[in-house]
Amino acid sequence: MINITDFKENLGLKEIPVELEKLIYFQNNISSFENYVQGFGVLIDNKWGLKSWSEDEDFLARLFPFAQANSTGSFYTIWNDGSNKPLNQMPVVVFGDEGGVHVVAENILQLLHLLTYDTEIMVDFDEAYFYKDEEDDYQSEDLDRYLEWTTADYKLNKIEVPNELIKNAQEKYKENFDGWFQQYFKN
C-alpha cells in the first residue's frame, strides 16, 4: 500500500497530479502492484535510480520518479521541463534499465492511456516502444478493471497503436529533453 502523504513527501511535493492520486487509489484499493498492467506499478522511489545517472541537485530536482515501468528495472519519471505548467501537464520520461532514456508521453494522462496496451515497455538506447507478439494473448488479471476505470474517469479506451503516442511525445519534447539531459554528462 502506498501512503499518499509519504509519496508526496518523498518527491518533495505538496501536491501531486490528481491522476496520480487516483492511480494510487486504484492500485491500493482495486488492484495491486503489477496486477493491472504487465510490469507496471506506482512506487515510492528515493531517486536511487536517478542518482545512478547523476547526483547533481538541479538534475534530481527536475525529475519525479513515480513508477516501475517494467520488471527489469526501468522506471517512469515526470520531467519538469521548466515551462511552469502544472505537473500533470509535464512530459513523462522512461529511464531504461540498460541505459536508454526517452520521453514517452506528453503527460500523465497519456501514460495512463499507453498502459491500457497491457505489455511492458521496451527501452533500448535508440528508442522506447511497446511490442506484443501476435500470438501473445496474456492479459493482466485486473486489466478489465483498469480499462473500466480509465474509460469511466478519463474516456480512455484500450489503445491499439501505443507507439504513435510515443512518437508524438518525442516530436514535441525530445529535442528539449535531450538538450537539458545532456548538460549533466559533459566529458
Z-matrix of the N, CA and C atoms (Angstrom, degrees):
N
C 1 1.452
C 2 1.525 1 109.76
N 3 1.304 2 115.39 1 135.15
C 4 1.458 3 120.68 2 177.74
C 5 1.520 4 108.89 3 -101.03
N 6 1.310 5 115.52 4 125.55
C 7 1.449 6 121.76 5 175.51
C 8 1.537 7 107.53 6 -85.47
N 9 1.330 8 116.83 7 122.94
C 10 1.477 9 121.64 8 -177.22
C 11 1.532 10 111.18 9 -58.46
N 12 1.310 11 117.63 10 -42.33
C 13 1.467 12 120.75 11 -179.69
C 14 1.531 13 110.11 12 -61.45
N 15 1.335 14 117.41 13 -45.56
C 16 1.471 15 121.17 14 177.99
C 17 1.529 16 110.74 15 -63.66
N 18 1.322 17 116.60 16 -38.78
C 19 1.465 18 121.46 17 179.57
C 20 1.528 19 110.16 18 -61.60
N 21 1.335 20 117.06 19 -47.46
C 22 1.462 21 121.99 20 178.81
C 23 1.525 22 111.22 21 -62.54
N 24 1.325 23 115.93 22 -47.70
C 25 1.469 24 120.41 23 -179.22
C 26 1.516 25 111.26 24 -60.32
N 27 1.313 26 117.33 25 -41.23
C 28 1.454 27 121.32 26 179.96
C 29 1.527 28 111.30 27 -60.27
N 30 1.329 29 116.65 28 -38.43
C 31 1.466 30 120.61 29 179.53
C 32 1.526 31 112.29 30 -83.41
N 33 1.328 32 116.49 31 -8.72
C 34 1.457 33 120.07 32 -178.51
C 35 1.515 34 112.52 33 74.02
N 36 1.332 35 116.19 34 30.84
C 37 1.458 36 121.68 35 -176.80
C 38 1.528 37 110.77 36 -119.14
N 39 1.325 38 115.09 37 145.53
C 40 1.464 39 119.41 38 174.33
C 41 1.516 40 110.49 39 -82.93
N 42 1.318 41 115.43 40 -32.15
C 43 1.467 42 121.56 41 179.26
C 44 1.523 43 109.04 42 -132.66
N 45 1.324 44 115.79 43 148.97
C 46 1.462 45 121.17 44 172.22
C 47 1.519 46 107.19 45 -121.34
N 48 1.324 47 117.03 46 160.47
C 49 1.465 48 118.90 47 178.83
C 50 1.529 49 111.71 48 -55.38
N 51 1.319 50 115.39 49 139.86
C 52 1.461 51 120.63 50 -179.74
C 53 1.531 52 110.25 51 -58.53
N 54 1.325 53 116.88 52 -32.11
C 55 1.469 54 120.10 53 177.98
C 56 1.531 55 110.74 54 -61.30
N 57 1.332 56 116.40 55 -38.54
C 58 1.465 57 120.21 56 177.60
C 59 1.527 58 111.16 57 -70.42
N 60 1.318 59 116.63 58 -40.47
C 61 1.470 60 119.21 59 177.45
C 62 1.524 61 110.57 60 -59.69
N 63 1.329 62 116.45 61 -44.22
C 64 1.466 63 120.44 62 -179.98
C 65 1.531 64 111.09 63 -66.71
N 66 1.341 65 116.49 64 -37.72
C 67 1.465 66 120.07 65 178.29
C 68 1.528 67 110.41 66 -64.78
N 69 1.318 68 116.75 67 -41.87
C 70 1.460 69 120.24 68 177.59
C 71 1.529 70 109.68 69 -62.99
N 72 1.332 71 117.41 70 -43.01
C 73 1.467 72 120.44 71 176.45
C 74 1.534 73 109.89 72 -58.27
N 75 1.335 74 115.96 73 -45.61
C 76 1.461 75 120.36 74 179.85
C 77 1.531 76 110.27 75 -59.08
N 78 1.327 77 116.48 76 -47.95
C 79 1.463 78 120.33 77 -178.17
C 80 1.527 79 111.51 78 -65.95
N 81 1.311 80 117.55 79 -38.35
C 82 1.468 81 121.50 80 -179.25
C 83 1.520 82 113.72 81 -73.30
N 84 1.329 83 117.44 82 -36.49
C 85 1.463 84 120.84 83 -167.63
C 86 1.524 85 116.07 84 -114.76
N 87 1.324 86 117.44 85 -21.14
C 88 1.466 87 119.62 86 -175.84
C 89 1.518 88 111.43 87 -113.14
N 90 1.304 89 116.48 88 -34.25
C 91 1.457 90 121.40 89 -179.46
C 92 1.520 91 108.55 90 -134.91
N 93 1.333 92 116.67 91 -145.90
C 94 1.460 93 121.23 92 176.29
C 95 1.526 94 109.62 93 -161.21
N 96 1.297 95 115.63 94 169.14
C 97 1.458 96 123.83 95 -178.69
C 98 1.527 97 110.89 96 -49.35
N 99 1.336 98 117.74 97 127.66
C 100 1.473 99 125.68 98 179.66
C 101 1.525 100 113.87 99 62.73
N 102 1.315 101 118.85 100 12.27
C 103 1.458 102 120.08 101 -176.21
C 104 1.522 103 113.27 102 -101.68
N 105 1.327 104 117.46 103 -13.08
C 106 1.463 105 120.17 104 -179.31
C 107 1.521 106 112.28 105 -111.07
N 108 1.322 107 117.82 106 -20.50
C 109 1.465 108 123.58 107 175.03
C 110 1.519 109 106.67 108 -144.94
N 111 1.329 110 116.56 109 134.79
C 112 1.461 111 120.65 110 -178.12
C 113 1.529 112 111.94 111 -55.51
N 114 1.325 113 115.72 112 126.02
C 115 1.458 114 121.89 113 172.83
C 116 1.511 115 115.92 114 73.44
N 117 1.320 116 119.15 115 -2.25
C 118 1.463 117 122.57 116 -174.13
C 119 1.514 118 111.85 117 -104.59
N 120 1.319 119 114.88 118 145.05
C 121 1.448 120 120.42 119 171.79
C 122 1.519 121 110.77 120 -171.55
N 123 1.313 122 115.96 121 138.80
C 124 1.464 123 120.93 122 174.93
C 125 1.520 124 107.05 123 -71.94
N 126 1.330 125 116.25 124 140.16
C 127 1.451 126 120.55 125 179.55
C 128 1.522 127 111.08 126 -148.57
N 129 1.313 128 114.81 127 163.29
C 130 1.458 129 120.98 128 173.95
C 131 1.517 130 106.15 129 -91.80
N 132 1.323 131 115.97 130 121.64
C 133 1.461 132 122.54 131 -174.95
C 134 1.522 133 108.44 132 -124.78
N 135 1.301 134 117.13 133 125.87
C 136 1.466 135 120.70 134 -179.09
C 137 1.533 136 112.85 135 -85.50
N 138 1.308 137 115.62 136 21.00
C 139 1.469 138 124.26 137 179.46
C 140 1.525 139 112.72 138 71.23
N 141 1.340 140 117.29 139 19.33
C 142 1.457 141 120.06 140 178.99
C 143 1.521 142 111.50 141 -60.74
N 144 1.343 143 117.52 142 -38.27
C 145 1.466 144 120.23 143 178.39
C 146 1.517 145 111.76 144 -66.19
N 147 1.329 146 116.32 145 -40.41
C 148 1.472 147 120.32 146 178.00
C 149 1.517 148 111.53 147 -66.16
N 150 1.320 149 116.28 148 -35.92
C 151 1.469 150 120.24 149 -178.50
C 152 1.526 151 111.79 150 -65.43
N 153 1.318 152 117.03 151 -20.19
C 154 1.469 153 118.85 152 175.40
C 155 1.528 154 110.36 153 -72.33
N 156 1.329 155 116.82 154 -18.36
C 157 1.460 156 122.09 155 176.84
C 158 1.525 157 110.70 156 -89.77
N 159 1.325 158 115.81 157 -48.18
C 160 1.462 159 120.90 158 -179.96
C 161 1.523 160 108.92 159 -164.04
N 162 1.318 161 116.14 160 143.49
C 163 1.463 162 120.31 161 175.30
C 164 1.522 163 111.13 162 -103.61
N 165 1.330 164 116.38 163 10.42
C 166 1.456 165 121.05 164 177.85
C 167 1.528 166 108.82 165 -60.83
N 168 1.337 167 116.45 166 129.64
C 169 1.463 168 120.80 167 -176.28
C 170 1.527 169 112.59 168 -61.39
N 171 1.329 170 118.06 169 -38.01
C 172 1.468 171 120.44 170 178.81
C 173 1.528 172 111.31 171 -65.55
N 174 1.312 173 116.58 172 -39.26
C 175 1.469 174 122.07 173 176.83
C 176 1.525 175 109.83 174 -60.38
N 177 1.319 176 116.27 175 -52.06
C 178 1.469 177 121.26 176 -176.96
C 179 1.526 178 112.46 177 -66.67
N 180 1.334 179 117.14 178 -31.46
C 181 1.470 180 120.86 179 -177.50
C 182 1.522 181 112.89 180 -69.93
N 183 1.333 182 117.62 181 -21.88
C 184 1.469 183 119.76 182 -175.68
C 185 1.529 184 113.21 183 -100.79
N 186 1.322 185 117.29 184 2.49
C 187 1.462 186 121.36 185 -179.52
C 188 1.523 187 109.74 186 -122.92
N 189 1.339 188 115.26 187 135.21
C 190 1.459 189 121.81 188 -176.51
C 191 1.530 190 109.72 189 -125.07
N 192 1.329 191 117.70 190 88.84
C 193 1.467 192 119.76 191 179.29
C 194 1.530 193 110.54 192 -68.61
N 195 1.333 194 115.42 193 134.67
C 196 1.467 195 117.98 194 -175.00
C 197 1.519 196 114.42 195 -138.84
N 198 1.337 197 118.73 196 -9.07
C 199 1.462 198 118.22 197 -176.02
C 200 1.516 199 112.18 198 -157.36
N 201 1.312 200 113.67 199 149.24
C 202 1.457 201 121.10 200 169.15
C 203 1.520 202 106.99 201 -73.94
N 204 1.332 203 117.25 202 134.67
C 205 1.463 204 120.63 203 -178.76
C 206 1.525 205 112.62 204 -95.53
N 207 1.320 206 116.41 205 -31.27
C 208 1.461 207 120.41 206 177.13
C 209 1.528 208 108.58 207 -154.17
N 210 1.304 209 115.64 208 173.81
C 211 1.462 210 119.80 209 -174.00
C 212 1.520 211 113.41 210 -79.76
N 213 1.332 212 117.93 211 0.13
C 214 1.463 213 120.29 212 -179.07
C 215 1.519 214 113.20 213 -103.86
N 216 1.330 215 117.83 214 2.97
C 217 1.457 216 120.09 215 173.35
C 218 1.513 217 116.73 216 114.85
N 219 1.309 218 118.69 217 -0.43
C 220 1.463 219 120.10 218 175.52
C 221 1.529 220 108.35 219 -71.97
N 222 1.342 221 116.09 220 153.67
C 223 1.461 222 118.79 221 -178.74
C 224 1.522 223 110.92 222 -144.59
N 225 1.340 224 114.68 223 154.94
C 226 1.461 225 122.58 224 178.97
C 227 1.523 226 110.25 225 -98.17
N 228 1.332 227 115.28 226 142.13
C 229 1.454 228 122.03 227 173.36
C 230 1.526 229 108.83 228 -133.25
N 231 1.307 230 114.99 229 155.80
C 232 1.464 231 120.26 230 168.16
C 233 1.522 232 104.97 231 -94.87
N 234 1.313 233 116.79 232 133.28
C 235 1.459 234 122.02 233 178.99
C 236 1.528 235 109.37 234 -103.50
N 237 1.319 236 116.70 235 117.58
C 238 1.457 237 121.17 236 172.81
C 239 1.525 238 106.28 237 -75.15
N 240 1.310 239 115.90 238 103.31
C 241 1.465 240 121.16 239 -174.16
C 242 1.525 241 113.25 240 -81.99
N 243 1.328 242 116.95 241 5.27
C 244 1.462 243 120.70 242 176.94
C 245 1.510 244 114.42 243 81.66
N 246 1.317 245 117.54 244 9.16
C 247 1.463 246 121.70 245 -176.16
C 248 1.534 247 112.88 246 -86.68
N 249 1.309 248 117.66 247 -4.15
C 250 1.469 249 123.26 248 -178.16
C 251 1.522 250 114.13 249 66.21
N 252 1.323 251 117.68 250 15.47
C 253 1.453 252 121.47 251 173.46
C 254 1.520 253 108.67 252 -74.95
N 255 1.328 254 117.27 253 159.92
C 256 1.469 255 119.37 254 174.07
C 257 1.537 256 109.94 255 -60.30
N 258 1.314 257 116.18 256 152.27
C 259 1.457 258 121.75 257 -176.15
C 260 1.531 259 112.35 258 -57.42
N 261 1.325 260 117.93 259 -32.86
C 262 1.472 261 119.57 260 -179.29
C 263 1.525 262 112.43 261 -71.67
N 264 1.331 263 117.75 262 -7.49
C 265 1.468 264 121.60 263 177.24
C 266 1.527 265 112.14 264 -106.91
N 267 1.325 266 116.71 265 5.77
C 268 1.464 267 121.49 266 179.14
C 269 1.528 268 109.61 267 -85.85
N 270 1.337 269 116.24 268 154.66
C 271 1.465 270 120.02 269 -179.84
C 272 1.528 271 113.04 270 -68.68
N 273 1.322 272 114.40 271 153.28
C 274 1.458 273 122.29 272 175.94
C 275 1.527 274 107.97 273 -106.06
N 276 1.334 275 115.13 274 132.84
C 277 1.459 276 122.49 275 -177.02
C 278 1.519 277 108.33 276 -119.69
N 279 1.333 278 116.12 277 141.78
C 280 1.459 279 120.01 278 173.42
C 281 1.531 280 108.08 279 -105.71
N 282 1.318 281 115.06 280 132.80
C 283 1.462 282 122.70 281 172.96
C 284 1.519 283 106.06 282 -103.20
N 285 1.326 284 116.39 283 114.98
C 286 1.454 285 120.57 284 -176.90
C 287 1.513 286 112.74 285 -80.64
N 288 1.315 287 114.80 286 147.33
C 289 1.456 288 120.46 287 -179.83
C 290 1.526 289 112.34 288 -67.81
N 291 1.320 290 117.48 289 -15.60
C 292 1.464 291 120.16 290 178.73
C 293 1.521 292 111.79 291 -112.01
N 294 1.333 293 117.83 292 13.15
C 295 1.449 294 119.69 293 170.19
C 296 1.507 295 118.82 294 116.59
N 297 1.302 296 119.66 295 -20.31
C 298 1.463 297 119.31 296 179.26
C 299 1.518 298 111.53 297 -73.90
N 300 1.331 299 115.74 298 144.05
C 301 1.466 300 121.97 299 177.40
C 302 1.521 301 106.86 300 -134.02
N 303 1.345 302 116.77 301 122.49
C 304 1.464 303 120.21 302 -172.80
C 305 1.525 304 112.27 303 -145.87
N 306 1.322 305 115.62 304 141.60
C 307 1.460 306 120.75 305 168.12
C 308 1.523 307 106.46 306 -69.39
N 309 1.344 308 116.97 307 131.30
C 310 1.460 309 120.03 308 -178.27
C 311 1.523 310 113.86 309 -121.47
N 312 1.332 311 117.06 310 -18.44
C 313 1.466 312 119.81 311 -179.42
C 314 1.523 313 108.95 312 -149.84
N 315 1.308 314 115.68 313 147.85
C 316 1.466 315 120.43 314 179.58
C 317 1.521 316 111.71 315 -71.43
N 318 1.348 317 116.79 316 -21.88
C 319 1.456 318 121.37 317 -178.30
C 320 1.529 319 109.44 318 -167.92
N 321 1.317 320 116.15 319 176.07
C 322 1.470 321 122.07 320 -179.10
C 323 1.524 322 111.72 321 -58.49
N 324 1.319 323 117.36 322 -42.39
C 325 1.464 324 120.34 323 -178.56
C 326 1.533 325 111.07 324 -59.83
N 327 1.324 326 117.05 325 -40.76
C 328 1.464 327 119.11 326 177.28
C 329 1.527 328 111.44 327 -65.53
N 330 1.331 329 116.95 328 -36.39
C 331 1.461 330 118.49 329 176.44
C 332 1.531 331 109.98 330 -62.96
N 333 1.323 332 116.99 331 -43.82
C 334 1.470 333 119.66 332 177.70
C 335 1.522 334 110.68 333 -56.67
N 336 1.330 335 116.05 334 -37.77
C 337 1.461 336 119.97 335 178.38
C 338 1.535 337 110.38 336 -68.33
N 339 1.325 338 117.88 337 -43.80
C 340 1.466 339 120.85 338 177.83
C 341 1.531 340 111.13 339 -56.97
N 342 1.315 341 115.84 340 -38.99
C 343 1.465 342 119.99 341 -177.03
C 344 1.520 343 113.01 342 -64.95
N 345 1.319 344 118.14 343 -20.91
C 346 1.466 345 119.99 344 179.09
C 347 1.527 346 111.65 345 -64.94
N 348 1.328 347 117.76 346 -14.22
C 349 1.474 348 121.78 347 177.47
C 350 1.529 349 111.07 348 -69.36
N 351 1.320 350 117.22 349 -21.98
C 352 1.460 351 123.87 350 174.65
C 353 1.523 352 113.77 351 58.28
N 354 1.312 353 115.34 352 52.05
C 355 1.456 354 120.50 353 168.75
C 356 1.518 355 107.68 354 -148.92
N 357 1.315 356 116.01 355 157.94
C 358 1.460 357 119.75 356 179.95
C 359 1.527 358 110.04 357 -71.85
N 360 1.326 359 115.60 358 143.63
C 361 1.457 360 119.95 359 176.28
C 362 1.527 361 108.85 360 -73.75
N 363 1.313 362 115.72 361 141.65
C 364 1.461 363 122.72 362 174.82
C 365 1.524 364 106.57 363 -98.75
N 366 1.320 365 116.65 364 130.13
C 367 1.463 366 120.83 365 -177.56
C 368 1.520 367 108.08 366 -129.36
N 369 1.349 368 115.89 367 116.68
C 370 1.459 369 118.99 368 171.85
C 371 1.524 370 108.03 369 -124.66
N 372 1.307 371 117.14 370 -173.90
C 373 1.464 372 119.12 371 -175.58
C 374 1.527 373 112.85 372 -64.36
N 375 1.321 374 117.52 373 -34.10
C 376 1.466 375 121.07 374 -173.80
C 377 1.514 376 114.70 375 -91.70
N 378 1.321 377 117.70 376 -24.86
C 379 1.461 378 119.03 377 -176.11
C 380 1.521 379 112.24 378 -163.14
N 381 1.307 380 114.11 379 166.01
C 382 1.460 381 122.80 380 171.90
C 383 1.526 382 106.11 381 -125.34
N 384 1.316 383 116.27 382 136.96
C 385 1.457 384 119.21 383 -175.63
C 386 1.522 385 110.58 384 -159.61
N 387 1.317 386 114.69 385 162.94
C 388 1.456 387 121.78 386 174.83
C 389 1.523 388 108.05 387 -106.04
N 390 1.319 389 115.51 388 138.73
C 391 1.460 390 120.86 389 -179.04
C 392 1.519 391 108.98 390 -140.77
N 393 1.334 392 114.92 391 136.74
C 394 1.462 393 121.39 392 172.93
C 395 1.514 394 107.99 393 -131.46
N 396 1.298 395 115.80 394 132.12
C 397 1.448 396 121.41 395 172.90
C 398 1.524 397 107.11 396 -68.69
N 399 1.318 398 116.98 397 138.17
C 400 1.476 399 120.57 398 -177.70
C 401 1.528 400 112.62 399 -56.98
N 402 1.332 401 116.08 400 -27.89
C 403 1.466 402 119.81 401 -178.39
C 404 1.527 403 112.35 402 -88.90
N 405 1.335 404 116.87 403 -5.38
C 406 1.467 405 120.87 404 -179.09
C 407 1.525 406 109.47 405 -79.86
N 408 1.309 407 115.79 406 111.23
C 409 1.461 408 119.19 407 179.75
C 410 1.531 409 111.57 408 -112.62
N 411 1.346 410 115.92 409 17.00
C 412 1.464 411 120.15 410 178.07
C 413 1.524 412 110.12 411 -63.86
N 414 1.315 413 115.71 412 140.06
C 415 1.459 414 121.57 413 174.81
C 416 1.514 415 108.11 414 -135.14
N 417 1.329 416 116.39 415 133.64
C 418 1.457 417 120.52 416 177.22
C 419 1.521 418 109.92 417 -57.55
N 420 1.321 419 115.30 418 146.72
C 421 1.461 420 121.47 419 -174.56
C 422 1.528 421 113.12 420 -53.86
N 423 1.341 422 117.25 421 -41.67
C 424 1.456 423 120.59 422 -176.94
C 425 1.529 424 113.54 423 -107.92
N 426 1.329 425 116.95 424 22.07
C 427 1.466 426 119.21 425 179.21
C 428 1.527 427 111.14 426 -58.62
N 429 1.311 428 117.88 427 -42.82
C 430 1.470 429 119.62 428 -179.26
C 431 1.533 430 111.17 429 -59.40
N 432 1.315 431 116.51 430 -39.93
C 433 1.469 432 119.72 431 176.72
C 434 1.528 433 110.89 432 -64.97
N 435 1.333 434 116.16 433 -40.84
C 436 1.471 435 120.53 434 177.89
C 437 1.534 436 110.14 435 -62.07
N 438 1.320 437 116.74 436 -44.40
C 439 1.467 438 120.78 437 179.11
C 440 1.526 439 111.39 438 -64.23
N 441 1.322 440 117.44 439 -39.13
C 442 1.474 441 120.49 440 176.14
C 443 1.525 442 109.94 441 -60.44
N 444 1.336 443 116.02 442 -44.05
C 445 1.461 444 121.11 443 -179.15
C 446 1.537 445 111.36 444 -65.34
N 447 1.340 446 117.89 445 -48.22
C 448 1.475 447 119.37 446 -178.29
C 449 1.522 448 111.36 447 -66.30
N 450 1.315 449 116.92 448 -32.25
C 451 1.467 450 120.01 449 178.44
C 452 1.529 451 109.98 450 -72.23
N 453 1.314 452 116.82 451 -46.34
C 454 1.469 453 120.54 452 -177.88
C 455 1.528 454 112.05 453 -66.82
N 456 1.329 455 117.55 454 -44.61
C 457 1.466 456 120.44 455 -174.84
C 458 1.531 457 113.68 456 -85.14
N 459 1.334 458 116.98 457 -30.94
C 460 1.468 459 119.23 458 -171.18
C 461 1.530 460 114.82 459 -130.85
N 462 1.316 461 117.08 460 2.58
C 463 1.473 462 121.33 461 -179.21
C 464 1.534 463 111.56 462 59.41
N 465 1.334 464 116.07 463 35.15
C 466 1.465 465 122.09 464 179.92
C 467 1.519 466 109.23 465 -105.15
N 468 1.314 467 116.20 466 115.10
C 469 1.453 468 121.25 467 175.03
C 470 1.521 469 109.01 468 -88.90
N 471 1.318 470 116.96 469 172.50
C 472 1.461 471 121.16 470 179.06
C 473 1.527 472 109.37 471 -59.92
N 474 1.315 473 115.65 472 129.91
C 475 1.459 474 121.24 473 -178.38
C 476 1.527 475 109.49 474 -80.40
N 477 1.309 476 115.67 475 139.57
C 478 1.465 477 120.83 476 -179.96
C 479 1.525 478 112.15 477 -100.50
N 480 1.338 479 116.91 478 -30.97
C 481 1.469 480 121.34 479 -177.18
C 482 1.540 481 108.28 480 -129.15
N 483 1.329 482 117.02 481 76.88
C 484 1.464 483 120.05 482 -174.87
C 485 1.528 484 113.88 483 -64.64
N 486 1.300 485 116.71 484 -30.27
C 487 1.461 486 119.20 485 -175.35
C 488 1.523 487 113.10 486 -68.96
N 489 1.323 488 118.00 487 -16.76
C 490 1.469 489 120.80 488 173.70
C 491 1.527 490 110.38 489 -68.29
N 492 1.330 491 116.95 490 -40.24
C 493 1.467 492 119.87 491 177.02
C 494 1.521 493 110.63 492 -63.77
N 495 1.327 494 116.78 493 -40.97
C 496 1.464 495 120.25 494 178.27
C 497 1.521 496 109.77 495 -63.21
N 498 1.319 497 116.61 496 -43.93
C 499 1.478 498 120.86 497 179.54
C 500 1.535 499 110.58 498 -59.28
N 501 1.319 500 116.94 499 -44.68
C 502 1.473 501 120.50 500 179.93
C 503 1.528 502 111.30 501 -64.02
N 504 1.331 503 117.10 502 -41.29
C 505 1.470 504 120.44 503 177.92
C 506 1.524 505 110.28 504 -64.56
N 507 1.310 506 116.48 505 -38.78
C 508 1.471 507 120.80 506 178.17
C 509 1.529 508 110.65 507 -63.20
N 510 1.322 509 115.82 508 -44.67
C 511 1.469 510 119.35 509 179.72
C 512 1.530 511 111.13 510 -60.90
N 513 1.302 512 116.60 511 -35.19
C 514 1.462 513 120.69 512 -176.71
C 515 1.537 514 113.15 513 -81.26
N 516 1.349 515 117.65 514 -36.71
C 517 1.466 516 120.20 515 -169.98
C 518 1.527 517 116.74 516 -122.78
N 519 1.312 518 119.45 517 -14.73
C 520 1.468 519 121.22 518 -172.26
C 521 1.527 520 113.04 519 -55.87
N 522 1.304 521 117.71 520 -50.10
C 523 1.461 522 120.58 521 -176.19
C 524 1.538 523 110.96 522 -60.13
N 525 1.315 524 117.02 523 -47.16
C 526 1.464 525 120.18 524 179.47
C 527 1.525 526 112.03 525 -65.36
N 528 1.331 527 115.92 526 -43.49
C 529 1.462 528 118.22 527 179.70
C 530 1.520 529 111.04 528 -63.63
N 531 1.324 530 116.89 529 -48.31
C 532 1.464 531 119.92 530 -178.25
C 533 1.532 532 111.02 531 -59.53
N 534 1.326 533 117.64 532 -40.96
C 535 1.458 534 121.06 533 177.96
C 536 1.518 535 111.77 534 -62.77
N 537 1.317 536 116.11 535 -43.77
C 538 1.467 537 120.49 536 178.39
C 539 1.522 538 110.62 537 -65.67
N 540 1.318 539 116.77 538 -47.70
C 541 1.462 540 123.36 539 -175.72
C 542 1.527 541 111.70 540 -61.49
N 543 1.325 542 116.73 541 -43.44
C 544 1.468 543 121.36 542 -175.26
C 545 1.524 544 113.75 543 -65.09
N 546 1.314 545 117.91 544 -24.60
C 547 1.472 546 119.07 545 -179.00
C 548 1.533 547 112.30 546 -62.29
N 549 1.314 548 117.40 547 -19.64
C 550 1.454 549 120.72 548 -178.86
C 551 1.524 550 113.15 549 -90.64
N 552 1.319 551 116.48 550 1.85
C 553 1.454 552 119.88 551 -176.07
C 554 1.522 553 113.22 552 -131.13
N 555 1.327 554 115.97 553 35.72
C 556 1.466 555 120.54 554 177.51
C 557 1.520 556 108.91 555 -72.93
N 558 1.313 557 115.10 556 140.61
C 559 1.472 558 119.76 557 178.60
C 560 1.513 559 110.91 558 -90.86
